[in-house]
């Protein structure tokens, strides 16, 4: 009897340290195959750097080593759902992060609710994610379409502006334009939307679409602007080839990744709003990110989605630290209202819909950019509290 007790005690003593050292598993799901591969690669790079920064290089939280499980959804909603199901059910991840496409992210939301596990959405932006399709297991570090729109609208408050819009014919584009129209009203802009143009995602010839946009604007009084909401290869250069200046039409392209904006260097003075540009934030996190990313990438600075990936990682680490656990209910309690560091400065998960409130930036293309990465001047930082983000979920 005594021998059995000693063996049982030994088993408990051995099991304790083993259990304490179980890895903290995080699934990173992204669209690495397809036209948004560059976005996915940036998200992964930023996510790994974020874990490094948030853990001071130890890659562990609360004594648990972090294990990142990568899954490519190939930008397909059914594959995104399957990847998240596998992550929760088979890989036994503690939480998940993803994904690149808004359409795929929307398909994944019910899976998080089914498994009662946290999903941090990054970088998908469709408003429905923290709107009518939202559930309490969803948190988003990515900006929403409405945040993009509010930032853009904040740059278009002049009187007597007529706007025609161009967007891709799927969730991202349609959400973006709907949000833009609402945002103009929210910021008190007097601008009028006179035409909406939607084109397939793979459009390369914008001649017909461009002419319809020009026709809608060319006889309007005041400023005439084409506002574009576009993911991937941007239509701006091709629209400019159609010579909108002959009708005194301006293009407002929004922000984008550096390789895309490098193609806009020939348009000095071009303005827009952007989620992140490496030279704008002035804080220790961004200083570290720029320095470390340049070291690892032959001097190239971090781009748009690198910052987003880093923000998601820092949110995940802060949540686990604050909760002292990976229990879902403890994580949710810790994350609601949680403020955390990112390369953009502080973000806060709003309690009502778990959307990260964050600053945005108004930019102007430099007159003579010296290279393909030193492109933008900061006009102003747009504070989070200036963008009155509506709550659209049904909580």
ROTI-719038 format. One line per 2 residues: their letters; for each residue x, y, z of N, C-alpha, C. Coordinates in steps of 0.02 Angstrom, whole numbers, plus 50000, padded with zeros to 5 digits. Example, Ala and Ser with C-alpha at 12.3 -4.5 7.8 and 13.67 -1.06 7.14 Angstrom:
<nodes>
as> 50660/49716/50390/50615/49775/50390/50660/49835/50390; 50642/49888/50354/50684/49947/50357/50645/50002/50394 $
</nodes>
This chain:
<nodes>
xx> 50042/49940/50000/50000/50000/50000/50043/50062/50000; 50095/50063/50044/50141/50119/50049/50176/50129/49982 $
xx> 50198/50072/49951/50234/50075/49887/50190/50106/49833; 50124/50087/49832/50078/50114/49783/50070/50190/49793 $
xx> 50068/50212/49856/50060/50284/49870/50120/50323/49847; 50180/50294/49857/50242/50327/49836/50243/50333/49760 $
xx> 50223/50278/49725/50221/50279/49651/50171/50332/49627; 50112/50334/49658/50061/50383/49638/50086/50454/49649 $
xx> 50119/50466/49705/50145/50533/49720/50199/50552/49669; 50242/50503/49653/50294/50516/49603/50263/50535/49536 $
xx> 50208/50500/49519/50174/50516/49456/50146/50586/49456; 50119/50608/49512/50093/50676/49517/50149/50727/49510 $
xx> 50205/50714/49544/50262/50760/49541/50290/50765/49471; 50292/50709/49436/50317/50710/49367/50269/50745/49320 $
xx> 50204/50733/49332/50154/50761/49287/50149/50837/49293; 50161/50863/49354/50155/50935/49365/50198/50976/49318 $
xx> 50265/50968/49318/50308/51007/49274/50292/50996/49201; 50275/50934/49182/50260/50921/49111/50199/50961/49090 $
xx> 50146/50962/49133/50086/50999/49116/50100/51073/49112; 50142/51098/49159/50157/51169/49161/50195/51191/49098 $
xx> 50228/51145/49065/50269/51162/49008/50234/51147/48941; 50170/51133/48943/50134/51124/48880/50139/51187/48839 $
xx> 50153/51183/48775/50161/51244/48735/50096/51283/48730; 50104/51348/48722/50049/51392/48706/50041/51391/48630 $
xx> 49988/51360/48606/49980/51351/48534/49935/51406/48504; 49961/51437/48452/49924/51489/48416/49924/51471/48342 $
xx> 49865/51468/48312/49861/51457/48240/49860/51524/48204; 49902/51531/48153/49900/51589/48109/49875/51566/48041 $
xx> 49815/51588/48024/49783/51567/47961/49785/51627/47914; 49807/51614/47852/49815/51670/47804/49810/51644/47733 $
xx> 49799/51691/47686/49793/51673/47616/49859/51679/47580; 49903/51631/47592/49971/51635/47564/49974/51613/47491 $
xx> 49922/51579/47468/49918/51559/47397/49866/51603/47363; 49887/51639/47311/49841/51681/47274/49865/51753/47269 $
xx> 49822/51798/47245/49842/51866/47230/49859/51909/47291; 49840/51887/47351/49855/51925/47411/49914/51895/47450 $
xx> 49956/51857/47416/50013/51824/47449/50057/51875/47485; 50069/51933/47455/50112/51984/47486/50083/52005/47553 $
xx> 50017/52012/47558/49986/52030/47621/49999/51976/47674; 49990/51913/47654/49999/51857/47700/50071/51853/47725 $
xx> 50118/51860/47680/50189/51856/47701/50206/51912/47750; 50179/51972/47738/50190/52027/47784/50160/52012/47852 $
xx> 50099/51986/47852/50065/51970/47916/50107/51920/47956; 50132/51868/47923/50173/51818/47957/50236/51849/47986 $
xx> 50270/51889/47945/50333/51920/47969/50319/51965/48029; 50266/52004/48025/50250/52048/48081/50228/52010/48143 $
xx> 50192/51956/48133/50168/51916/48189/50227/51887/48228; 50275/51859/48192/50333/51829/48226/50375/51883/48261 $
xx> 50382/51941/48230/50418/51995/48263/50380/52020/48324; 50314/52021/48320/50274/52042/48377/50282/51996/48437 $
xx> 50283/51931/48423/50295/51883/48478/50364/51893/48508; 50413/51905/48466/50481/51916/48490/50484/51978/48535 $
xx> 50453/52032/48512/50455/52094/48551/50416/52086/48616; 50357/52058/48613/50313/52054/48671/50340/52008/48725 $
xx> 50384/51960/48706/50411/51912/48754/50485/51925/48768; 50510/51983/48746/50582/52000/48754/50627/51945/48726 $
xx> 50606/51916/48672/50647/51866/48638/50642/51796/48666; 50604/51786/48719/50600/51720/48751/50551/51674/48716 $
xx> 50504/51702/48680/50452/51664/48645/50416/51617/48692; 50399/51644/48750/50358/51607/48798/50316/51655/48838 $
xx> 50260/51631/48863/50214/51671/48904/50194/51630/48964; 50201/51659/49022/50182/51624/49085/50216/51555/49089 $
xx> 50278/51551/49067/50316/51489/49071/50301/51439/49016; 50258/51457/48968/50241/51411/48913/50272/51435/48848 $
xx> 50308/51392/48816/50338/51408/48751/50283/51418/48699; 50292/51467/48657/50242/51481/48605/50256/51438/48544 $
xx> 50205/51405/48521/50209/51366/48459/50159/51394/48409; 50185/51420/48353/50141/51448/48301/50129/51396/48247 $
xx> 50067/51383/48232/50047/51335/48181/50020/51373/48121; 50053/51369/48064/50035/51407/48005/49988/51367/47960 $
xx> 49936/51401/47935/49888/51367/47891/49870/51414/47833; 49876/51389/47772/49860/51427/47712/49789/51412/47690 $
xx> 49745/51463/47690/49676/51451/47669/49665/51462/47594; 49718/51483/47559/49716/51493/47486/49661/51541/47465 $
xx> 49639/51585/47510/49587/51635/47497/49519/51603/47481; 49509/51541/47505/49447/51506/47493/49408/51497/47558 $
xx> 49346/51522/47561/49308/51518/47623/49302/51448/47652; 49291/51397/47609/49283/51329/47636/49349/51305/47666 $
xx> 49405/51324/47636/49470/51304/47663/49486/51341/47728; 49464/51404/47732/49474/51441/47794/49435/51410/47852 $
xx> 49373/51391/47839/49333/51357/47890/49366/51292/47912; 49388/51253/47862/49419/51188/47878/49484/51197/47917 $
xx> 49522/51248/47899/49586/51261/47934/49574/51279/48006; 49523/51320/48019/49509/51340/48088/49480/51282/48128 $
xx> 49437/51242/48097/49411/51182/48131/49469/51135/48150; 49514/51125/48104/49571/51081/48117/49615/51109/48173 $
xx> 49625/51175/48172/49666/51206/48223/49636/51196/48293; 49571/51207/48299/49539/51200/48364/49531/51127/48385 $
xx> 49510/51085/48339/49493/51016/48356/49553/50970/48359; 49596/50973/48309/49652/50926/48303/49717/50953/48333 $
xx> 49732/51016/48317/49794/51045/48342/49788/51069/48414; 49727/51077/48437/49713/51099/48506/49745/51166/48521 $
xx> 49738/51212/48474/49767/51278/48485/49728/51314/48540; 49763/51359/48574/49732/51398/48628/49692/51457/48600 $
xx> 49716/51484/48545/49680/51537/48509/49706/51540/48438; 49670/51576/48395/49689/51580/48325/49690/51652/48302 $
xx> 49728/51664/48248/49733/51730/48217/49723/51721/48142; 49684/51766/48111/49676/51764/48039/49612/51801/48018 $
xx> 49602/51812/47955/49642/51792/47900/49646/51850/47850; 49675/51837/47791/49690/51890/47743/49627/51916/47708 $
xx> 49585/51873/47684/49525/51891/47647/49465/51901/47693; 49427/51954/47680/49366/51965/47719/49315/51910/47708 $
xx> 49310/51885/47646/49262/51832/47632/49279/51769/47672; 49342/51753/47677/49363/51694/47715/49353/51706/47790 $
xx> 49370/51765/47813/49361/51780/47885/49288/51774/47905; 49243/51798/47864/49172/51792/47879/49150/51719/47885 $
xx> 49178/51676/47843/49162/51605/47846/49190/51572/47909; 49242/51601/47937/49274/51572/47996/49240/51591/48062 $
xx> 49203/51647/48062/49175/51671/48125/49132/51620/48161; 49086/51585/48127/49044/51536/48162/49084/51478/48192 $
xx> 49142/51464/48164/49184/51409/48190/49211/51427/48258; 49232/51489/48267/49256/51511/48333/49200/51505/48384 $
xx> 49139/51523/48364/49082/51519/48410/49065/51446/48425; 49069/51403/48375/49054/51332/48385/49102/51300/48435 $
xx> 49167/51317/48429/49217/51287/48473/49228/51327/48537; 49196/51386/48540/49203/51429/48599/49276/51446/48612 $
xx> 49310/51468/48558/49381/51486/48561/49391/51555/48531; 49439/51591/48556/49453/51659/48532/49485/51657/48462 $
xx> 49460/51702/48419/49490/51715/48354/49506/51789/48349; 49569/51806/48340/49589/51875/48329/49593/51886/48254 $
xx> 49550/51930/48228/49547/51941/48156/49600/51992/48135; 49642/51972/48090/49696/52013/48061/49716/51981/47995 $
xx> 49717/52016/47939/49703/52087/47930/49636/52103/47896; 49589/52055/47892/49526/52066/47856/49488/52125/47885 $
xx> 49455/52164/47841/49427/52228/47862/49351/52235/47856; 49316/52188/47825/49244/52196/47814/49207/52214/47879 $
xx> 49164/52264/47875/49128/52287/47934/49087/52232/47967; 49061/52185/47928/49018/52132/47955/49054/52090/48008 $
xx> 49121/52089/48005/49159/52047/48051/49149/52069/48123; 49146/52135/48134/49130/52160/48201/49061/52194/48199 $
xx> 49021/52177/48149/48953/52202/48142/48903/52145/48149; 48860/52137/48098/48805/52090/48105/48827/52017/48107 $
xx> 48887/52001/48083/48911/51931/48083/48953/51915/48145; 48962/51964/48188/49007/51957/48246/48979/51909/48298 $
xx> 49024/51878/48336/49005/51843/48398/49058/51858/48451; 49044/51842/48512/49085/51864/48569/49155/51835/48570 $
xx> 49170/51786/48529/49236/51756/48527/49283/51791/48478; 49256/51841/48444/49294/51876/48392/49321/51942/48418 $
xx> 49387/51952/48409/49420/52015/48423/49458/52035/48359; 49462/52100/48345/49496/52119/48284/49547/52174/48297 $
xx> 49611/52159/48282/49663/52210/48283/49665/52249/48217; 49645/52216/48162/49642/52251/48098/49593/52309/48102 $
xx> 49605/52359/48061/49556/52413/48057/49496/52387/48019; 49438/52417/48028/49378/52399/47991/49370/52442/47929 $
xx> 49327/52422/47883/49312/52464/47825/49287/52532/47847; 49248/52533/47901/49221/52597/47925/49276/52642/47952 $
xx> 49326/52613/47985/49382/52654/48008/49421/52683/47949; 49432/52642/47898/49462/52667/47836/49421/52725/47809 $
xx> 49356/52714/47806/49311/52764/47776/49309/52829/47817; 49306/52823/47883/49305/52882/47925/49369/52923/47917 $
xx> 49426/52887/47911/49489/52922/47901/49489/52958/47834; 49465/52923/47782/49462/52954/47716/49415/53014/47715 $
xx> 49357/53005/47748/49308/53059/47750/49334/53120/47787; 49376/53108/47836/49404/53163/47874/49449/53208/47831 $
xx> 49472/53181/47775/49514/53221/47729/49472/53255/47675; 49406/53244/47676/49362/53270/47622/49303/53310/47651 $
xx> 49319/53359/47691/49267/53397/47724/49251/53462/47688; 49287/53477/47633/49275/53539/47597/49203/53542/47571 $
xx> 49180/53603/47562/49114/53614/47531/49118/53597/47456; 49062/53579/47428/49056/53572/47355/49104/53521/47325 $
xx> 49101/53460/47350/49140/53405/47323/49092/53353/47294; 49106/53331/47233/49069/53277/47202/49115/53217/47194 $
xx> 49091/53158/47214/49134/53099/47216/49102/53042/47177; 49141/53009/47135/49123/52945/47104/49169/52892/47134 $
xx> 49142/52834/47149/49181/52783/47183/49196/52724/47137; 49253/52693/47149/49273/52633/47113/49294/52581/47164 $
xx> 49267/52521/47159/49284/52468/47207/49277/52400/47174; 49307/52350/47207/49302/52281/47183/49233/52252/47201 $
xx> 49208/52210/47158/49141/52184/47164/49139/52121/47209; 49156/52131/47273/49148/52078/47324/49145/52111/47392 $
xx> 49145/52072/47445/49130/52098/47512/49174/52157/47531; 49239/52153/47518/49285/52207/47537/49265/52272/47503 $
xx> 49255/52270/47437/49240/52330/47400/49172/52359/47417; 49121/52316/47420/49053/52340/47435/49048/52367/47506 $
xx> 49079/52333/47553/49081/52357/47622/49117/52425/47625; 49172/52429/47588/49212/52490/47589/49172/52550/47565 $
xx> 49135/52543/47511/49096/52599/47484/49037/52616/47530; 49003/52565/47555/48948/52577/47601/48972/52615/47663 $
xx> 49030/52595/47688/49059/52628/47746/49080/52699/47730; 49108/52709/47670/49130/52775/47649/49071/52824/47646 $
xx> 49015/52802/47619/48956/52844/47614/48931/52863/47685; 48929/52814/47729/48908/52827/47797/48957/52873/47833 $
xx> 49022/52862/47819/49073/52902/47853/49069/52976/47833; 49055/52990/47771/49048/53059/47749/48994/53095/47790 $
xx> 48939/53060/47801/48885/53089/47841/48907/53097/47914; 48943/53047/47939/48964/53048/48009/49010/53106/48025 $
xx> 49056/53122/47979/49104/53177/47992/49076/53245/47971; 49014/53245/47946/48982/53308/47927/49006/53336/47861 $
xx> 49032/53292/47817/49055/53315/47752/48995/53332/47708; 49003/53383/47667/48951/53402/47619/48960/53368/47551 $
xx> 49010/53326/47546/49024/53292/47482/48965/53249/47461; 48956/53243/47396/48901/53203/47368/48929/53145/47327 $
xx> 48902/53085/47337/48919/53028/47295/48873/53030/47234; 48902/53036/47175/48861/53043/47115/48861/52980/47072 $
xx> 48907/52932/47087/48910/52871/47047/48950/52819/47085; 48928/52755/47080/48965/52699/47109/48982/52650/47054 $
xx> 49046/52633/47048/49069/52586/46996/49101/52526/47030; 49078/52465/47013/49107/52405/47040/49136/52363/46983 $
xx> 49195/52335/46995/49228/52296/46942/49253/52230/46972; 49259/52178/46931/49286/52114/46955/49355/52122/46986 $
xx> 49372/52078/47033/49436/52082/47068/49495/52079/47020; 49488/52042/46966/49545/52031/46920/49546/52080/46862 $
xx> 49509/52135/46867/49507/52184/46812/49576/52213/46799; 49595/52216/46736/49658/52248/46716/49648/52305/46667 $
xx> 49592/52306/46633/49577/52360/46586/49522/52403/46615; 49539/52465/46632/49491/52510/46665/49464/52564/46617 $
xx> 49472/52553/46552/49451/52604/46504/49376/52618/46509; 49335/52566/46506/49262/52575/46508/49240/52601/46576 $
xx> 49266/52572/46630/49247/52595/46697/49269/52667/46707; 49329/52683/46684/49355/52751/46691/49312/52801/46655 $
xx> 49290/52784/46595/49248/52830/46557/49181/52842/46591; 49153/52790/46621/49090/52798/46657/49100/52844/46717 $
xx> 49156/52837/46751/49172/52880/46808/49180/52952/46785; 49216/52962/46730/49227/53029/46704/49161/53062/46683 $
xx> 49119/53023/46649/49055/53049/46626/49011/53071/46684; 49015/53034/46739/48974/53051/46797/48997/53115/46831 $
xx> 49061/53133/46823/49090/53190/46859/49102/53252/46817; 49115/53244/46753/49146/53298/46714/49105/53363/46711 $
xx> 49040/53360/46720/48999/53420/46717/48978/53445/46785; 49004/53414/46838/48984/53434/46906/49023/53496/46928 $
xx> 48992/53539/46968/49028/53598/46994/49074/53579/47051; 49121/53622/47067/49165/53611/47124/49218/53558/47111 $
xx> 49245/53530/47165/49297/53478/47158/49265/53413/47134; 49302/53378/47092/49278/53314/47064/49330/53261/47082 $
xx> 49307/53210/47119/49354/53161/47147/49330/53090/47133; 49377/53048/47112/49365/52976/47109/49396/52944/47170 $
xx> 49356/52914/47213/49380/52880/47273/49382/52805/47259; 49441/52776/47267/49450/52705/47251/49461/52664/47314 $
xx> 49426/52608/47318/49435/52558/47372/49457/52494/47337; 49521/52475/47344/49547/52421/47303/49600/52382/47340 $
xx> 49597/52316/47336/49649/52272/47364/49689/52241/47308; 49755/52235/47317/49797/52207/47265/49822/52261/47217 $
xx> 49840/52241/47156/49867/52288/47107/49817/52345/47096; 49838/52406/47108/49792/52463/47111/49779/52493/47042 $
xx> 49717/52515/47029/49700/52543/46963/49723/52615/46953; 49752/52647/47004/49769/52718/46998/49811/52735/46936 $
xx> 49868/52700/46923/49907/52719/46865/49868/52714/46799; 49825/52663/46794/49788/52655/46732/49733/52708/46725 $
xx> 49704/52727/46782/49656/52782/46779/49691/52847/46760; 49752/52858/46785/49788/52918/46768/49808/52919/46695 $
xx> 49820/52859/46666/49835/52855/46595/49777/52880/46552; 49717/52878/46580/49658/52902/46543/49649/52978/46548 $
xx> 49697/53011/46583/49701/53084/46587/49639/53116/46619; 49626/53099/46682/49569/53131/46716/49577/53207/46724 $
xx> 49640/53231/46721/49652/53302/46730/49618/53345/46676; 49604/53315/46619/49569/53353/46566/49499/53373/46587 $
xx> 49472/53337/46637/49407/53354/46665/49413/53384/46735; 49476/53400/46754/49490/53426/46821/49466/53377/46875 $
xx> 49477/53313/46861/49459/53260/46908/49520/53237/46947; 49513/53232/47014/49566/53208/47058/49553/53134/47075 $
xx> 49606/53099/47092/49599/53030/47116/49619/53027/47190; 49576/52996/47231/49591/52986/47303/49598/52911/47314 $
xx> 49659/52884/47313/49667/52812/47312/49667/52777/47380; 49670/52814/47435/49680/52781/47499/49751/52758/47507 $
xx> 49765/52721/47560/49833/52696/47570/49841/52626/47542; 49903/52602/47538/49915/52536/47512/49985/52514/47532 $
xx> 50004/52454/47509/50071/52430/47525/50123/52467/47483; 50185/52466/47506/50238/52507/47475/50248/52492/47401 $
xx> 50250/52428/47379/50260/52417/47307/50206/52449/47264; 50145/52452/47289/50091/52485/47252/50101/52560/47251 $
xx> 50114/52589/47310/50121/52662/47314/50184/52687/47278; 50234/52643/47270/50293/52663/47232/50275/52680/47160 $
xx> 50221/52650/47135/50198/52665/47067/50161/52731/47062; 50153/52765/47118/50118/52829/47119/50166/52888/47125 $
xx> 50231/52874/47123/50281/52927/47134/50274/52984/47084; 50248/52969/47025/50242/53020/46973/50183/53066/46984 $
xx> 50148/53057/47042/50090/53099/47056/50102/53138/47121; 50150/53184/47122/50165/53222/47183/50104/53262/47206 $
xx> 50096/53264/47272/50040/53300/47301/49978/53258/47309; 49978/53197/47282/49922/53151/47291/49911/53141/47366 $
xx> 49848/53140/47388/49833/53134/47459/49785/53077/47473; 49787/53052/47535/49740/53001/47557/49748/52988/47631 $
xx> 49714/52936/47654/49719/52914/47723/49747/52843/47723; 49784/52825/47775/49816/52760/47777/49816/52732/47847 $
xx> 49816/52666/47851/49818/52629/47914/49886/52633/47947; 49939/52626/47908/50008/52626/47935/50057/52643/47879 $
xx> 50106/52683/47896/50164/52695/47853/50224/52699/47900; 50276/52664/47883/50331/52652/47930/50362/52715/47959 $
xx> 50360/52771/47924/50392/52831/47948/50349/52875/47991; 50285/52857/48001/50239/52902/48036/50238/52893/48112 $
xx> 50227/52833/48139/50221/52827/48213/50288/52842/48247; 50284/52878/48301/50343/52894/48341/50335/52864/48410 $
xx> 50358/52802/48418/50353/52768/48482/50405/52712/48484; 50422/52686/48542/50475/52635/48548/50460/52571/48509 $
xx> 50396/52550/48507/50379/52487/48472/50394/52495/48397; 50372/52550/48368/50384/52559/48296/50459/52569/48282 $
xx> 50493/52604/48326/50566/52612/48317/50600/52543/48314; 50580/52500/48360/50609/52432/48362/50591/52393/48299 $
xx> 50527/52398/48280/50505/52361/48221/50543/52383/48159; 50549/52448/48148/50584/52473/48089/50656/52449/48089 $
xx> 50689/52454/48146/50760/52433/48151/50768/52359/48138; 50728/52318/48172/50736/52245/48167/50714/52220/48098 $
xx> 50661/52249/48071/50638/52226/48006/50689/52243/47952; 50718/52301/47956/50770/52320/47908/50830/52272/47912 $
xx> 50848/52252/47973/50904/52205/47982/50890/52139/47946; 50828/52117/47950/50811/52051/47923/50792/52053/47849 $
xx> 50785/52114/47820/50759/52120/47752/50800/52167/47709; 50865/52163/47716/50911/52201/47674/50896/52276/47671 $
xx> 50877/52303/47727/50866/52375/47731/50796/52398/47713; 50752/52353/47691/50684/52372/47673/50644/52384/47738 $
xx> 50603/52437/47740/50564/52451/47801/50501/52407/47804; 50470/52402/47862/50409/52363/47868/50351/52397/47832 $
xx> 50307/52355/47806/50251/52381/47767/50186/52375/47806; 50133/52394/47773/50064/52397/47798/50046/52338/47843 $
xx> 50050/52277/47817/50025/52218/47852/50076/52188/47901; 50138/52210/47897/50187/52190/47948/50165/52220/48015 $
xx> 50147/52283/48014/50124/52316/48075/50062/52282/48103; 50016/52262/48058/49956/52228/48081/49970/52161/48113 $
xx> 50015/52122/48082/50034/52058/48111/50065/52066/48180; 50107/52118/48186/50139/52130/48251/50087/52150/48304 $
xx> 50038/52191/48284/49986/52211/48331/49947/52150/48356; 49931/52104/48311/49894/52044/48331/49933/52002/48380 $
xx> 49997/51994/48367/50040/51955/48413/50044/51987/48481; 50053/52053/48482/50060/52088/48546/49994/52085/48585 $
xx> 49938/52088/48549/49873/52081/48583/49866/52011/48614; 49886/51960/48577/49879/51891/48602/49922/51881/48664 $
xx> 49983/51904/48663/50028/51895/48720/50001/51934/48781; 49980/51996/48769/49954/52036/48824/49891/52004/48854 $
xx> 49849/51975/48812/49788/51944/48836/49803/51884/48881; 49849/51842/48860/49866/51783/48899/49899/51803/48965 $
xx> 49942/51854/48962/49973/51879/49024/49920/51906/49072; 49876/51947/49045/49826/51979/49087/49777/51928/49116 $
xx> 49757/51879/49075/49710/51827/49098/49743/51778/49145; 49809/51770/49138/49845/51720/49178/49826/51649/49158 $
xx> 49797/51643/49097/49769/51579/49076/49752/51583/49002; 49740/51524/48972/49712/51524/48904/49640/51499/48905 $
xx> 49610/51496/48963/49539/51482/48968/49500/51535/48929; 49455/51515/48887/49421/51562/48842/49385/51618/48880 $
xx> 49347/51600/48932/49309/51651/48968/49355/51700/49003; 49411/51676/49027/49460/51721/49060/49493/51767/49008 $
xx> 49506/51739/48949/49534/51779/48895/49486/51834/48874; 49423/51817/48865/49374/51867/48845/49368/51922/48897 $
xx> 49365/51902/48960/49361/51952/49013/49421/51998/49013; 49480/51969/48999/49541/52010/48998/49544/52056/48938 $
xx> 49518/52033/48882/49526/52070/48819/49474/52125/48810; 49416/52118/48839/49365/52170/48831/49388/52234/48866 $
xx> 49398/52286/48827/49422/52349/48854/49498/52352/48862; 49533/52299/48841/49605/52296/48851/49641/52345/48805 $
xx> 49688/52382/48833/49732/52426/48795/49800/52393/48790; 49829/52394/48730/49892/52359/48719/49936/52399/48670 $
xx> 50001/52387/48674/50048/52421/48631/50049/52391/48562; 50061/52432/48511/50070/52411/48442/50118/52459/48409 $
xx> 50140/52444/48347/50183/52493/48312/50149/52560/48300; 50082/52562/48301/50046/52624/48291/50034/52662/48356 $
xx> 50059/52635/48411/50042/52663/48476/49991/52619/48510; 49954/52647/48557/49905/52608/48595/49843/52593/48553 $
xx> 49819/52531/48558/49753/52512/48533/49712/52487/48592; 49647/52492/48585/49601/52468/48637/49545/52428/48606 $
xx> 49534/52367/48631/49477/52327/48608/49413/52355/48639; 49370/52382/48599/49307/52408/48624/49265/52351/48652 $
xx> 49237/52361/48711/49200/52307/48744/49140/52284/48705; 49106/52332/48671/49042/52316/48639/49049/52270/48579 $
xx> 49103/52276/48540/49110/52236/48479/49180/52209/48468; 49225/52221/48515/49293/52194/48514/49335/52220/48455 $
xx> 49314/52277/48426/49353/52309/48374/49408/52351/48406; 49468/52346/48380/49524/52386/48407/49517/52457/48382 $
xx> 49511/52504/48429/49510/52575/48413/49582/52598/48405; 49595/52639/48354/49664/52655/48336/49668/52718/48294 $
xx> 49728/52748/48294/49739/52807/48253/49745/52788/48180; 49735/52837/48136/49747/52830/48064/49789/52891/48044 $
xx> 49809/52894/47980/49855/52947/47959/49833/52976/47892; 49837/53043/47887/49827/53077/47823/49895/53089/47792 $
xx> 49904/53069/47729/49969/53074/47696/49967/53115/47632; 50026/53136/47612/50034/53170/47547/50097/53142/47513 $
xx> 50091/53125/47449/50149/53100/47411/50202/53154/47407; 50264/53136/47422/50319/53184/47419/50329/53210/47348 $
xx> 50353/53271/47344/50364/53302/47278/50417/53264/47238; 50469/53242/47273/50523/53206/47239/50547/53148/47283 $
xx> 50508/53094/47287/50528/53037/47329/50598/53012/47309; 50643/53003/47357/50711/52983/47341/50718/52910/47319 $
xx> 50669/52869/47338/50671/52798/47320/50600/52771/47322; 50594/52705/47323/50528/52674/47319/50497/52657/47387 $
xx> 50529/52680/47441/50500/52668/47507/50493/52733/47548; 50534/52782/47533/50529/52847/47566/50483/52891/47524 $
xx> 50417/52881/47533/50368/52907/47485/50323/52962/47512; 50306/52958/47576/50250/52997/47601/50271/53048/47654 $
xx> 50237/53105/47652/50240/53154/47706/50177/53147/47748; 50185/53156/47813/50128/53154/47859/50093/53222/47859 $
xx> 50029/53223/47841/49990/53284/47847/49966/53291/47919; 49936/53238/47945/49918/53237/48016/49898/53167/48039 $
xx> 49906/53155/48102/49880/53094/48133/49807/53105/48150; 49765/53058/48131/49693/53064/48144/49677/53023/48207 $
xx> 49662/53055/48264/49652/53018/48327/49592/52972/48324; 49596/52919/48363/49541/52870/48364/49475/52902/48385 $
xx> 49478/52950/48433/49416/52979/48457/49385/53029/48409; 49422/53047/48356/49392/53090/48305/49349/53050/48257 $
xx> 49364/52986/48251/49326/52941/48207/49271/52908/48247; 49211/52934/48244/49155/52909/48285/49130/52844/48255 $
xx> 49163/52789/48274/49148/52724/48245/49082/52697/48273; 49033/52685/48230/48968/52660/48255/48973/52586/48277 $
xx> 48930/52567/48323/48925/52498/48345/48870/52464/48304; 48887/52410/48269/48839/52381/48222/48822/52308/48237 $
xx> 48846/52282/48292/48828/52212/48306/48760/52210/48342; 48738/52150/48357/48672/52142/48387/48678/52120/48460 $
x> 48733/52137/48491/48744/52114/48560/48691/52143/48606 $
</nodes>
